[in-house]
């Protein structure tokens, strides 16, 4: 993927940056090209080798058309839960490194759900905060709203996610009860039929 000076890009786990320069540098007797990014939240400069753009997951910011899809995903109620902390942390860390906003949304939903039922570890709390920051900052930049306004919208979507999850669980329980009751009636009818013969 190629970028031009002035492009807004997302650097995984760091957030939104702007390509300020494309330059050539010599480091340890190796000369290569770099994108010089200024990160918008901190003002720091990050150099990304041109050859490593795909490896590190550098990508363009999402389009305005994708924002609605992100909010639907945030509120859909689909939450993956891990039983053990180690597996959950590894999966979430891997998702955060992909650079995909959709993976970051998954991490945000999963950790938000978990935080409602138990205290998160320090590392998971930090990851939850980082995921929320990355989602809010990218959406606010794309649609031109303040971070506070987008944060409120994300908060509402996450609350809707929990409600939708509870509804889905309740529907599944009702479906199981109805299925068991139906199987029970069929079994009784079959037994009565055998006795009558």
C-alpha positions, 0 to 999 in steps of 0.5 A: 500500500502506498501513501502520499504526504498529507494522507491520514493513516492508522498505525496499529496500537498507536492510532491516527497519524498524518504522513508528513514526509517520505524520506530516505535514511541510512541506518546501520549502513542500510539505506531505505525509504521511510514514511515519517508520521506525526501521531495526532494524539501525542505529536510524536514522530514515527518512522515506518520503513516503506518495505514494512507497511503491510507487515506493521499493518499501516492502513488508511483511515476508514471511509465515512460510509464504514462508520455506520457499519462500525456502530452496528457491529459495536451494538450487535450483541455478539461477544466472544468470551474466553474462560482463561485469562491467558488465552483471552489476553493473547487473542485480544493482543493479536487483534490489537496488532492487526491494525483492523478497526473491526478487530479493535471493535471486537476487543472493545466489546469483549473487554467491556462485557467482561468489565461489567462482571468482574474487575479487569487486570491492569493489562486488560484495563489498559487494553480496554482503554486503548481500544476505546481510544483507537475507535473513538479517535478514528471515528471522530476524525472521519466524521468530524465530531468531537471525541466527547460526542463520539465517546458518548455514541460508542458508550450507547452502542456498547450498552445496546450490545449488552442488552442485545446479548441478554435478549439473544440469551433469553431467546435461546433459553426459550427456544431450548425449553420449547424444543424440550417440551416438543420432544417430550410430547412426541415421546409421550405420544409414541409411548401411548401409540405403542401401548394401544397396539 
